[in-house]
Amino acid sequence: MANQKIDHLHWYVVALTTLFVIAHLAWEYMHGGVKSHHLFARSDMPAISNWWGLVILPMLGWLASWLVKLRAAKEPKTLQKALAGSLGALLIGITLSISFQTGHEQIASYIFFAALLSGIIFPVYRAEYVFGFVLGMAFVFGAVLPALFASIGVIISAISHFLIRPAFTWGVRAFRD
């Protein structure tokens, strides 16, 4: 039974994500037009339209759920861990968006740097974390800018988990021997 649910997981995620993006874009379209966001909030930088969310968010959702499906075949608790990671990243994205929208940029920067540092402990390099984070920020910032900023966390987390931790473990073992 659980395998049947996981087998079609990525299509459910893509469908729900696509509906979310369409609803968001329809709302924006009916309330003054679909927004565009400038890089670093500078008008002399290129603007990126929220229309890109129709491509990026379903693609991220499909990738995240497909990778979870692959990991779930090897580890039984993968789905629960991935859901928890996704929801945690979603809450961080929503909190960042709210604090930025309400004029609390200083709090937003603290939250962002705390999220970056959490990549040292948690595997935020995984696609489900990126998907949750981008989805949480998409309503305020679109999908492209959060995806770009999430890539910073992905790099920090991947370096921590795949380079620093193994090197530390190797060093401890070498010191013991």
N, CA, C and O of each residue as an XYZ file, in Angstrom:
708
protein
N       0.822     -1.197      0.000
C       0.000      0.000      0.000
C       0.867      1.262      0.000
O       0.627      2.183     -0.781
N       1.876      1.303      0.879
C       2.738      2.483      0.951
C       3.509      2.681     -0.347
O       3.742      3.813     -0.770
N       3.906      1.574     -0.981
C       4.635      1.689     -2.242
C       3.778      2.299     -3.339
O       4.280      3.066     -4.160
N       2.490      1.967     -3.363
C       1.605      2.549     -4.364
C       1.487      4.057     -4.172
O       1.430      4.806     -5.148
N       1.451      4.502     -2.927
C       1.378      5.937     -2.657
C       2.657      6.621     -3.111
O       2.611      7.693     -3.715
N       3.783      6.015     -2.826
C       5.069      6.604     -3.190
C       5.287      6.561     -4.694
O       5.911      7.463     -5.252
N       4.778      5.517     -5.366
C       4.979      5.392     -6.805
C       4.440      6.588     -7.576
O       5.032      6.996     -8.575
N       3.339      7.148     -7.130
C       2.717      8.271     -7.830
C       2.916      9.602     -7.105
O       2.318     10.612     -7.476
N       3.751      9.596     -6.080
C       3.970     10.788     -5.267
C       4.388     11.989     -6.103
O       3.851     13.085     -5.935
N       5.349     11.785     -7.007
C       5.860     12.942     -7.743
C       4.798     13.562     -8.645
O       4.844     14.766     -8.895
N       3.850     12.782     -9.136
C       2.811     13.372     -9.978
C       1.801     14.150     -9.146
O       1.277     15.166     -9.602
N       1.524     13.686     -7.936
C       0.652     14.448     -7.036
C       1.299     15.769     -6.649
O       0.649     16.814     -6.639
N       2.573     15.709     -6.334
C       3.297     16.924     -5.950
C       3.317     17.915     -7.104
O       3.078     19.106     -6.906
N       3.600     17.430     -8.308
C       3.627     18.317     -9.479
C       2.250     18.927     -9.722
O       2.143     20.121    -10.000
N       1.197     18.117     -9.619
C      -0.163     18.623     -9.863
C      -0.541     19.689     -8.829
O      -1.046     20.752     -9.190
N      -0.299     19.408     -7.548
C      -0.649     20.384     -6.511
C       0.187     21.655     -6.630
O      -0.321     22.761     -6.445
N       1.460     21.492     -6.937
C       2.330     22.658     -7.093
C       1.898     23.504     -8.282
O       1.868     24.731     -8.197
N       1.568     22.857     -9.379
C       1.127     23.579    -10.567
C      -0.167     24.337    -10.279
O      -0.321     25.484    -10.700
N      -1.088     23.710     -9.569
C      -2.331     24.401     -9.196
C      -2.046     25.602     -8.304
O      -2.663     26.655     -8.467
N      -1.109     25.451     -7.355
C      -0.720     26.566     -6.488
C      -0.166     27.718     -7.321
O      -0.550     28.870     -7.119
N       0.728     27.415     -8.251
C       1.357     28.463     -9.067
C       0.317     29.137     -9.954
O       0.323     30.361    -10.089
N      -0.572     28.359    -10.557
C      -1.609     28.936    -11.418
C      -2.525     29.850    -10.599
O      -2.882     30.940    -11.047
N      -2.901     29.403     -9.404
C      -3.761     30.234     -8.545
C      -3.043     31.525     -8.149
O      -3.640     32.602     -8.148
N      -1.778     31.406     -7.818
C      -0.994     32.590     -7.446
C      -0.875     33.562     -8.619
O      -1.077     34.764     -8.451
N      -0.550     33.049     -9.798
C      -0.412     33.917    -10.973
C      -1.753     34.530    -11.378
O      -1.808     35.689    -11.789
N      -2.823     33.760    -11.262
C      -4.155     34.297    -11.583
C      -4.513     35.424    -10.622
O      -5.057     36.447    -11.036
N      -4.208     35.236     -9.339
C      -4.480     36.283     -8.359
C      -3.676     37.535     -8.697
O      -4.216     38.641     -8.698
N      -2.382     37.361     -8.985
C      -1.552     38.522     -9.339
C      -2.071     39.205    -10.608
O      -2.150     40.432    -10.673
N      -2.420     38.409    -11.603
C      -2.893     38.948    -12.875
C      -4.147     39.802    -12.677
O      -4.300     40.851    -13.303
N      -5.036     39.343    -11.802
C      -6.279     40.062    -11.568
C      -6.116     41.233    -10.602
O      -7.041     42.026    -10.432
N      -4.956     41.347     -9.974
C      -4.716     42.429     -9.019
C      -3.537     43.300     -9.455
O      -2.643     43.604     -8.665
N      -3.556     43.686    -10.707
C      -2.551     44.631    -11.183
C      -1.479     44.057    -12.090
O      -0.596     44.791    -12.534
N      -1.532     42.774    -12.373
C      -0.556     42.172    -13.271
C       0.465     41.305    -12.534
O       0.710     41.474    -11.339
N       1.041     40.388    -13.274
C       2.025     39.470    -12.706
C       3.294     40.251    -12.401
O       3.804     40.983    -13.249
N       3.794     40.091    -11.192
C       4.947     40.859    -10.727
C       6.252     40.336    -11.317
O       6.371     39.180    -11.723
N       7.207     41.230    -11.344
C       8.594     40.895    -11.668
C       9.449     41.417    -10.528
O       9.136     42.436     -9.912
N      10.531     40.706    -10.258
C      11.415     41.074     -9.162
C      12.819     41.311     -9.702
O      13.337     40.516    -10.486
N      13.424     42.404     -9.278
C      14.788     42.723     -9.689
C      15.774     42.011     -8.770
O      15.527     41.860     -7.573
N      16.875     41.583     -9.334
C      17.929     40.992     -8.525
C      18.418     42.007     -7.507
O      18.652     43.169     -7.840
N      18.570     41.568     -6.270
C      19.025     42.407     -5.166
C      18.173     43.659     -4.975
O      18.641     44.637     -4.392
N      16.925     43.643     -5.458
C      15.981     44.755     -5.338
C      16.541     46.051     -5.914
O      16.246     47.143     -5.428
N      17.345     45.910     -6.950
C      17.925     47.084     -7.610
C      17.337     47.186     -9.008
O      17.403     46.236     -9.788
N      16.766     48.331     -9.319
C      16.092     48.509    -10.600
C      17.056     48.506    -11.790
O      16.619     48.340    -12.929
N      18.346     48.685    -11.549
C      19.302     48.619    -12.652
C      19.712     47.175    -12.963
O      20.433     46.934    -13.931
N      19.257     46.217    -12.151
C      19.518     44.796    -12.388
C      18.343     44.201    -13.165
O      17.255     44.775    -13.171
N      18.549     43.068    -13.812
C      17.450     42.456    -14.586
C      16.254     42.070    -13.702
O      16.413     41.692    -12.541
N      15.077     42.175    -14.276
C      13.847     41.775    -13.586
C      13.478     40.360    -14.015
O      13.634     39.985    -15.177
N      12.987     39.588    -13.056
C      12.594     38.206    -13.322
C      11.109     38.083    -13.011
O      10.671     38.395    -11.903
N      10.344     37.630    -13.985
C       8.894     37.538    -13.862
C       8.480     36.332    -13.023
O       9.159     35.306    -13.008
N       7.360     36.475    -12.327
C       6.798     35.359    -11.571
C       6.256     34.253    -12.473
O       5.953     33.160    -11.995
N       6.131     34.527    -13.774
C       5.704     33.487    -14.707
C       6.658     32.303    -14.692
O       6.253     31.180    -14.992
N       7.926     32.538    -14.347
C       8.914     31.460    -14.277
C       8.530     30.419    -13.227
O       9.019     29.290    -13.266
N       7.673     30.785    -12.305
C       7.210     29.828    -11.297
C       6.495     28.637    -11.897
O       6.506     27.548    -11.325
N       5.862     28.840    -13.069
C       5.183     27.730    -13.751
C       6.159     26.642    -14.191
O       5.760     25.493    -14.377
N       7.410     26.988    -14.357
C       8.422     26.013    -14.748
C       9.192     25.527    -13.521
O       9.357     24.325    -13.317
N       9.656     26.467    -12.715
C      10.595     26.139    -11.641
C       9.942     25.345    -10.508
O      10.488     24.320    -10.099
N       8.807     25.778     -9.997
C       8.207     25.094     -8.852
C       7.747     23.668     -9.171
O       8.061     22.759     -8.402
N       7.021     23.428    -10.263
C       6.678     22.025    -10.565
C       7.923     21.166    -10.817
O       7.957     19.993    -10.446
N       8.944     21.757    -11.449
C      10.170     21.006    -11.689
C      10.857     20.655    -10.364
O      11.303     19.521    -10.186
N      10.946     21.602     -9.445
C      11.530     21.335     -8.128
C      10.705     20.304     -7.359
O      11.261     19.422     -6.704
N       9.389     20.416     -7.438
C       8.517     19.449     -6.768
C       8.695     18.053     -7.324
O       8.751     17.082     -6.569
N       8.784     17.947     -8.636
C       8.989     16.637     -9.257
C      10.343     16.070     -8.852
O      10.439     14.902     -8.474
N      11.381     16.880     -8.928
C      12.723     16.415     -8.570
C      12.781     15.968     -7.117
O      13.317     14.902     -6.814
N      12.231     16.778     -6.219
C      12.258     16.439     -4.795
C      11.511     15.138     -4.527
O      12.032     14.260     -3.838
N      10.312     15.001     -5.055
C       9.530     13.797     -4.783
C      10.111     12.573     -5.471
O      10.015     11.468     -4.937
N      10.702     12.740     -6.625
C      11.337     11.615     -7.316
C      12.551     11.119     -6.537
O      12.754      9.913     -6.402
N      13.361     12.051     -6.022
C      14.527     11.658     -5.237
C      14.111     11.026     -3.907
O      14.765     10.097     -3.433
N      13.036     11.519     -3.309
C      12.516     10.902     -2.087
C      12.056      9.482     -2.390
O      12.300      8.562     -1.609
N      11.399      9.313     -3.510
C      10.939      7.979     -3.916
C      12.121      7.025     -4.067
O      12.039      5.872     -3.644
N      13.210      7.487     -4.660
C      14.397      6.638     -4.819
C      15.008      6.280     -3.461
O      15.399      5.134     -3.235
N      15.089      7.254     -2.566
C      15.655      6.987     -1.237
C      14.736      6.106     -0.411
O      15.211      5.317      0.405
N      13.422      6.226     -0.608
C      12.453      5.450      0.176
C      12.571      3.955     -0.101
O      12.213      3.139      0.748
N      13.061      3.595     -1.258
C      13.248      2.181     -1.573
C      14.332      1.556     -0.699
O      14.329      0.344     -0.484
N      15.256      2.368     -0.194
C      16.370      1.864      0.615
C      16.165      2.073      2.114
O      16.639      1.283      2.930
N      15.457      3.139      2.466
C      15.287      3.497      3.877
C      13.805      3.709      4.166
O      13.172      4.562      3.544
N      13.241      2.939      5.108
C      11.793      2.994      5.342
C      11.253      4.330      5.857
O      10.115      4.675      5.539
N      12.012      5.086      6.630
C      11.508      6.330      7.227
C      11.771      7.557      6.348
O      11.607      8.689      6.804
N      12.169      7.346      5.116
C      12.527      8.460      4.237
C      11.373      9.427      4.020
O      11.566     10.642      4.068
N      10.195      8.909      3.785
C       9.054      9.775      3.478
C       8.739     10.720      4.647
O       8.479     11.905      4.435
N       8.762     10.199      5.873
C       8.489     11.033      7.034
C       9.578     12.088      7.217
O       9.277     13.247      7.505
N      10.839     11.695      7.053
C      11.952     12.638      7.200
C      11.886     13.722      6.120
O      12.106     14.900      6.401
N      11.586     13.317      4.895
C      11.510     14.277      3.793
C      10.355     15.242      3.995
O      10.482     16.435      3.717
N       9.239     14.738      4.473
C       8.090     15.608      4.730
C       8.408     16.608      5.836
O       8.063     17.785      5.732
N       9.060     16.141      6.888
C       9.449     17.040      7.982
C      10.433     18.097      7.486
O      10.305     19.271      7.834
N      11.404     17.697      6.686
C      12.370     18.652      6.141
C      11.714     19.666      5.228
O      12.025     20.856      5.275
N      10.806     19.188      4.400
C      10.086     20.079      3.488
C       9.235     21.084      4.244
O       9.236     22.273      3.925
N       8.515     20.610      5.236
C       7.658     21.506      6.020
C       8.486     22.503      6.820
O       8.110     23.670      6.933
N       9.599     22.059      7.371
C      10.484     22.978      8.089
C      11.017     24.069      7.177
O      11.029     25.245      7.541
N      11.458     23.676      5.990
C      11.956     24.657      5.025
C      10.832     25.570      4.544
O      11.052     26.760      4.320
N       9.630     25.018      4.383
C       8.469     25.828      4.006
C       8.188     26.891      5.065
O       7.935     28.048      4.730
N       8.231     26.507      6.334
C       7.997     27.460      7.426
C       9.072     28.541      7.468
O       8.771     29.707      7.721
N      10.312     28.163      7.225
C      11.387     29.159      7.181
C      11.153     30.126      6.024
O      11.315     31.336      6.183
N      10.774     29.601      4.865
C      10.495     30.458      3.712
C       9.342     31.404      3.972
O       9.411     32.582      3.621
N       8.279     30.897      4.587
C       7.125     31.741      4.903
C       7.509     32.808      5.929
O       7.125     33.969      5.793
N       8.264     32.414      6.949
C       8.692     33.360      7.978
C       9.582     34.453      7.392
O       9.438     35.629      7.726
N      10.493     34.058      6.523
C      11.338     35.047      5.846
C      10.495     36.018      5.028
O      10.707     37.229      5.076
N       9.549     35.481      4.286
C       8.692     36.318      3.446
C       7.877     37.296      4.280
O       7.788     38.478      3.948
N       7.290     36.809      5.352
C       6.471     37.670      6.212
C       7.320     38.763      6.847
O       6.926     39.929      6.866
N       8.490     38.385      7.369
C       9.327     39.398      8.027
C       9.828     40.435      7.031
O       9.962     41.609      7.377
N      10.103     40.021      5.808
C      10.537     40.981      4.793
C       9.383     41.900      4.385
O       9.558     43.112      4.261
N       8.208     41.311      4.178
C       7.037     42.096      3.753
C       6.579     43.082      4.811
O       6.046     44.141      4.480
N       6.780     42.751      6.076
C       6.330     43.633      7.149
C       7.387     44.659      7.538
O       7.220     45.386      8.518
N       8.469     44.720      6.778
C       9.494     45.728      7.017
C      10.524     45.353      8.057
O      11.265     46.218      8.525
N      10.592     44.108      8.426
C      11.573     43.644      9.410
C      12.744     42.961      8.694
O      13.000     41.771      8.879
N      13.445     43.749      7.872
C      14.541     43.182      7.084
C      15.666     42.636      7.956
O      16.316     41.655      7.593
N      15.897     43.269      9.107
C      16.961     42.798     10.011
C      16.631     41.402     10.535
O      17.503     40.536     10.592
N      15.381     41.185     10.914
C      14.956     39.867     11.384
C      15.055     38.862     10.244
O      15.482     37.726     10.447
N      14.660     39.283      9.042
C      14.759     38.400      7.880
C      16.203     37.983      7.629
O      16.464     36.828      7.295
N      17.138     38.909      7.787
C      18.537     38.550      7.559
C      19.032     37.575      8.626
O      19.811     36.675      8.313
N      18.599     37.733      9.877
C      18.973     36.779     10.928
C      18.422     35.394     10.620
O      19.117     34.389     10.769
N      17.167     35.351     10.188
C      16.546     34.070      9.854
C      17.273     33.425      8.686
O      17.523     32.219      8.697
N      17.614     34.220      7.682
C      18.296     33.678      6.509
C      19.663     33.105      6.891
O      20.011     32.005      6.462
N      20.433     33.832      7.684
C      21.752     33.334      8.073
C      21.643     32.126      9.003
O      22.484     31.229      8.949
N      20.620     32.094      9.852
C      20.389     30.913     10.683
C      20.034     29.706      9.810
O      20.468     28.586     10.080
N      19.244     29.945      8.765
C      18.901     28.862      7.842
C      20.142     28.367      7.108
O      20.301     27.165      6.895
N      21.021     29.291      6.720
C      22.270     28.877      6.071
C      23.121     28.029      7.010
O      23.667     27.003      6.604
N      23.233     28.458      8.261
C      24.029     27.709      9.236
C      23.407     26.359      9.577
O      24.116     25.414      9.921
N      22.086     26.270      9.481
C      21.434     24.988      9.761
C      21.846     23.926      8.745
O      21.720     22.729      9.005
N      22.338     24.367      7.588
C      22.816     23.429      6.579
C      24.031     22.642      7.028
O      24.349     21.602      6.451
N      24.715     23.132      8.059
C      25.847     22.393      8.608
C      25.342     21.150      9.343
O      25.998     20.109      9.334
N      24.178     21.263      9.977
C      23.616     20.157     10.755
C      22.641     19.326      9.928
O      22.722     18.097      9.906
N      21.730     19.996      9.258
C      20.685     19.306      8.501
C      21.082     19.190      7.024
O      21.814     20.035      6.509
N      20.602     18.152      6.351
C      20.956     17.969      4.939
C      20.115     18.842      4.003
O      19.339     18.328      3.198
N      20.274     20.157      4.115
C      19.463     21.059      3.300
C      19.900     21.066      1.837
O      19.310     21.771      1.017
N      20.916     20.296      1.509
C      21.306     20.130      0.117
C      20.292     19.275     -0.640
O      20.298     19.245     -1.870
N      19.434     18.591      0.085
C      18.441     17.728     -0.555
C      17.338     18.562     -1.184
O      16.999     19.644     -0.704
N      16.791     18.039     -2.259
C      15.810     18.768     -3.064
C      14.530     19.099     -2.303
O      13.899     20.121     -2.574
N      14.140     18.252     -1.357
C      12.895     18.535     -0.636
C      13.020     19.774      0.239
O      12.034     20.484      0.440
N      14.205     20.047      0.759
C      14.417     21.274      1.521
C      14.331     22.496      0.599
O      13.696     23.498      0.929
N      14.972     22.390     -0.537
C      14.948     23.503     -1.502
C      13.519     23.757     -1.963
O      13.085     24.906     -2.049
N      12.794     22.696     -2.255
C      11.413     22.826     -2.709
C      10.554     23.526     -1.657
O       9.818     24.458     -1.980
N      10.643     23.088     -0.412
C       9.857     23.719      0.650
C      10.211     25.185      0.833
O       9.329     26.030      0.989
N      11.511     25.486      0.814
C      11.970     26.861      0.991
C      11.465     27.758     -0.140
O      10.928     28.837      0.114
N      11.634     27.316     -1.378
C      11.216     28.114     -2.538
C       9.698     28.269     -2.548
O       9.186     29.351     -2.836
N       8.990     27.210     -2.238
C       7.524     27.285     -2.196
C       7.062     28.285     -1.137
O       6.109     29.032     -1.360
N       7.732     28.300      0.010
C       7.364     29.227      1.078
C       7.611     30.679      0.730
O       6.938     31.565      1.258
N       8.558     30.938     -0.144
C       8.878     32.319     -0.504
C       8.270     32.739     -1.842
O       8.342     33.913     -2.205
N       7.678     31.809     -2.573
C       7.203     32.091     -3.932
C       6.117     33.158     -3.984
O       6.073     33.931     -4.941
N       5.261     33.223     -3.008
C       4.165     34.183     -3.055
C       4.671     35.615     -2.980
O       4.069     36.516     -3.564
N       5.761     35.832     -2.273
C       6.300     37.183     -2.112
C       7.380     37.491     -3.141
O       7.408     38.589     -3.698
N       8.271     36.531     -3.401
C       9.442     36.790     -4.236
C       9.452     36.052     -5.571
O      10.424     36.165     -6.319
N       8.405     35.305     -5.889
C       8.451     34.476     -7.079
C       9.281     33.234     -6.795
O       9.609     32.968     -5.639
N       9.623     32.476     -7.813
C      10.358     31.223     -7.600
C      11.843     31.344     -7.885
O      12.642     30.616     -7.296
N      12.227     32.238     -8.768
C      13.625     32.284     -9.213
C      14.559     32.794     -8.116
O      15.559     32.143     -7.817
N      14.257     33.930     -7.518
C      15.144     34.498     -6.505
C      15.315     33.577     -5.297
O      16.446     33.385     -4.850
N      14.234     32.996     -4.747
C      14.437     32.050     -3.649
C      15.265     30.827     -4.062
O      16.051     30.309     -3.270
N      15.084     30.373     -5.300
C      15.884     29.228     -5.769
C      17.361     29.598     -5.835
O      18.226     28.789     -5.499
N      17.644     30.818     -6.266
C      19.038     31.265     -6.306
C      19.626     31.347     -4.901
O      20.753     30.908     -4.673
N      18.869     31.908     -3.957
C      19.357     32.012     -2.590
C      19.437     30.648     -1.913
O      20.321     30.417     -1.088
N      18.525     29.746     -2.253
C      18.589     28.389     -1.691
C      19.851     27.671     -2.145
O      20.383     26.826     -1.425
N      20.327     28.007     -3.334
C      21.543     27.346     -3.824
C      22.746     27.650     -2.938
O      23.675     26.846     -2.865
N      22.743     28.796     -2.266
C      23.821     29.112     -1.318
C      23.776     28.121     -0.156
O      24.809     27.589      0.253
N      22.592     27.878      0.366
C      22.437     26.902      1.447
C      22.786     25.497      1.005
O      23.362     24.724      1.771
N      22.440     25.164     -0.229
C      22.772     23.844     -0.776
C      24.279     23.657     -0.811
O      24.786     22.602     -0.430
N      24.995     24.675     -1.266
C      26.456     24.584     -1.353
C      27.071     24.432      0.038
O      27.934     23.577      0.240
N      26.641     25.245      0.990
C      27.167     25.164      2.353
C      26.889     23.785      2.951
O      27.777     23.171      3.543
N      25.669     23.304      2.798
C      25.290     22.016      3.360
C      26.053     20.866      2.699
O      26.523     19.954      3.381
N      26.173     20.912      1.386
C      26.884     19.841      0.682
C      28.358     19.809      1.086
O      28.913     18.731      1.297
N      28.991     20.960      1.195
C      30.396     21.010      1.630
C      30.518     20.442      3.039
O      31.437     19.675      3.327
N      29.600     20.815      3.906
C      29.630     20.324      5.285
C      29.451     18.812      5.352
O      30.201     18.123      6.044
N      28.455     18.296      4.631
C      28.124     16.874      4.724
C      29.037     15.966      3.904
O      29.263     14.818      4.285
N      29.557     16.456      2.798
C      30.339     15.582      1.921
C      31.844     15.816      1.975
O      32.612     14.975      1.507
N      32.275     16.931      2.532
C      33.711     17.202      2.626
C      34.187     17.324      4.072
O      35.069     16.579      4.499
N      33.616     18.245      4.818
C      34.111     18.532      6.161
C      33.842     17.368      7.118
O      34.758     16.936      7.818
N      32.636     16.862      7.165
C      32.326     15.752      8.074
C      33.168     14.516      7.775
O      33.755     13.954      8.700
N      33.252     14.068      6.516
C      34.108     12.896      6.244
C      35.579     13.156      6.573
O      36.266     12.260      7.063
N      36.065     14.358      6.311
C      37.459     14.678      6.629
C      37.667     14.661      8.140
O      38.689     14.172      8.622
N      36.711     15.190      8.880
C      36.796     15.180     10.339
C      36.778     13.745     10.858
O      37.581     13.383     11.718
N      35.864     12.930     10.335
C      35.772     11.527     10.741
C      37.070     10.788     10.422
O      37.570     10.016     11.240
N      37.606     11.028      9.240
C      38.869     10.402      8.859
C      39.992     10.832      9.803
O      40.811     10.012     10.218
N      40.022     12.115     10.136
C      41.047     12.629     11.042
C      40.951     12.015     12.426
O      41.970     11.672     13.026
N      39.734     11.875     12.941
C      39.535     11.265     14.257
C      39.981      9.808     14.232
O      40.649      9.350     15.159
N      39.619      9.076     13.182
C      40.033      7.667     13.074
C      41.545      7.539     12.937
O      42.153      6.654     13.538
N      42.144      8.412     12.156
C      43.596      8.371     11.981
C      44.305      8.700     13.294
O      45.353      8.129     13.596
N      43.745      9.605     14.060
C      44.345      9.995     15.342
C      44.251      8.853     16.348
O      45.172      8.643     17.137
N      43.135      8.108     16.324
C      42.942      6.982     17.239
C      43.896      5.829     16.952
O      44.367      5.150     17.864
N      44.170      5.624     15.677
C      45.040      4.496     15.281
C      46.445      4.889     15.501
O      47.354      4.102     15.238
